[in-house]
C-alpha cells in the first residue's frame, strides 16, 4: 500500500520494515543460500499485513462516511495492484519467448491469462497436481498465486464490511464491532480448519487455496479491529516481549521449515501469529518497541516501499535465468548480479509505474481507475496471443530438412528389423549433427499435451466403467494395465487390436504402479487408498474379461516394506529398494497370471536426462544436441521387472531397441519425436511401434502366441 497509512492510524514505519523483512526472506530463499529453506513464509507475513491495512482502510471509510464505497475500494486496488503487476507480466512474456525453450514458453502464455483474471492460484494448483507436470520447472509467473488469493479474499471481505456498516453503523445498532469481529472469527476458524484438513489430504492444492489461506488475511483484519477500538493497550514490557516473540516466530519459521513441510496447515500459525504480534505490539502504545525501531530504520522503510515490485520482479528474473542458462549457472556471482537487477527493476517500477498510478491525479477518477481492470486483461491477452502465434510460427517453420531414412545409412546399420534399423540410422544422423527434420510427429507446438486419451475411463476421477477400443467385433480381449507408462503405450495396443481382431481395454491410473505391495501417496506420505482400490477393482475387471493377453507397463513408486513398515522409494539405495520393488512386481503379476491366457511385462523405455521437446525448441539445435544416454537406473528397474515376470510365470518384452542404441537415445527417430517428456512415449510413436510390438507379443495374424 505504499507509505500511506489509513487515516485514524498514524503512519507506521515498522510495518514498512516488516514488509522489507517479508520480501527479503522470500527473495533470499528463492535465490538459495543463508539457510532459509522456509523463506516462503514471507508470503504469509504479507497476507497478515495486507489484511490489517485493507481492513483499516475499510474501517476508516466507515468512520468518515458511515459506509463503504465498493467503487472507491476497487478503484484504489486497481491503481495500487494492476499497473506494476501488468508491466511485470508483459515483460515476463517477452522474456519467456526470448530465453526459455519454446515448448515451455507456450505454457507461460497460458499462465499469464490466468494471472490476469486473478485465478493464478487455481491454475498452479491444477499444474501442481497434474501427474504429467511432475518435475517440470516452475512457471516464471507462479508467484502471482498469492496476488490471486488476496484479490479473491477481497471480493468477499469488503462486501461483509459494507453490509455490516449498513446494518449496524448507519442504523445506530449497538455492539457493531463485536458483531463484525464475530463474523470474522467464524470465517477465520472455518478457514483454518479447512487448511488443516486440506494440507493433510492434498498439500499442493492447499498451498494455493484461498480457502486454506483466507484465515491468514483474517488474522490481519482482526488485528485492525482490535487496535481500532482504541481501548486496547499493553504495558511497555508486554509490548516489548510480544514484538520480540513475534519476530522470533517469523525467524524460526524461515529457518526451520522447508519445502517438504506440509504447508500451510497448523504450522502456518507460527509466522502468522508472529506477524500479528508485531502488528499489535507496534500499535498498542505510544512509544515504539525496540523491534519496531529496528524495523523503522531508513533502509528498511525504503525496501518496504519497494516490496511489492521486489516481489513481482524477483521470481521471473530467477526462473528465466535458470531456464536459459541452467541451474548450475546460478552461482554466487550470478546471484549477486540477479539481486542487483531485481533491485534496479523494482526501483524503476516503483518510481515510474507504482507511484504515478497510485498518487497521480490522472488516475484519481473512479471510472478511469476501474478501467484499469479490463485494460490490464486486454493487454495481457493480446500479448499472450501474440506470444503463442510467434512460438507456433517458429516451431512450425523450424526446419525443412527431410526425415531420417534407414536407407540413408545403408551398410552402416546392422539390424534386420526395419524399426530397429531406423533407430540406428537416427543415432548415426545425430552423431553427424544433421538438422532436425521438418514435419515432426507429433509437432513441437502440442508436444506437452501429447498424452494418450482415456475418454470416459480416466480412473483417477473415480469412474469404474470399461471403455472398449480395438476391434469391436473381436472375440478375445487385450488389457493394458499399469500407470502412466501403460497409458503411454495404449495407442499401440489399440492399434494392434484394430489390426489383429482384439477388443482392447486400458486399465491405468497415473502414478499407481502395478504393485502387490502398498504404495505411498507422493503428496501426503500416507498409504495411497485410491491406488489400492483401483488395483483391486482392476483385478476383478480382468477376471470378468478373461482376456487373451494382459500387457503390464509400469514405473516405480514409494512402497511400504511389509516386514518393517519402512517406506522406500526409487531414490533409495538400490540394494535396499530393488528387492522390495521386485517383490511388489512379482506379487502383482502372480495375481494376474491365473486371470488371462498370457501376461507380458512391457518395459525399458528410457528415462532421459532432459525433455526432448525442451532440447528441440531451445536455441538452434541439431540432432546431435538431443542425443541422450538412456539412464542406467531406469534400466536396472526394468531388469527388476523382467526378473519379477520370470519368477511369476509371465513373459516380458524389452522395448529398449526401439528407442536407443549403445551410443544413445535420439530425440527424433525418422520424423517421430519419441518421448513427450523424460520417460513417456508419444502417442504417435507408440502407434508407429504397433507392428513390431505385435510381433514381439506374438499377435501377428490374430494369434495369441
Beta strands, then each sheet from edge to edge (+ up, - down):
strand 1: 468-470
strand 2: 476-482
strand 3: 502-508
strand 4: 549-553
strand 5: 559-560
strand 6: 567-568
strand 7: 598-603
strand 8: 627-628
strand 9: 651-654
strand 10: 660-661
strand 11: 664-666
strand 12: 668-669
strand 13: 672-673
sheet 1: 1+ 3- 2- 4- 7- 9-
sheet 2: 5+ 6-
sheet 3: 8+ 11- 10+
sheet 4: 12+ 13-
end
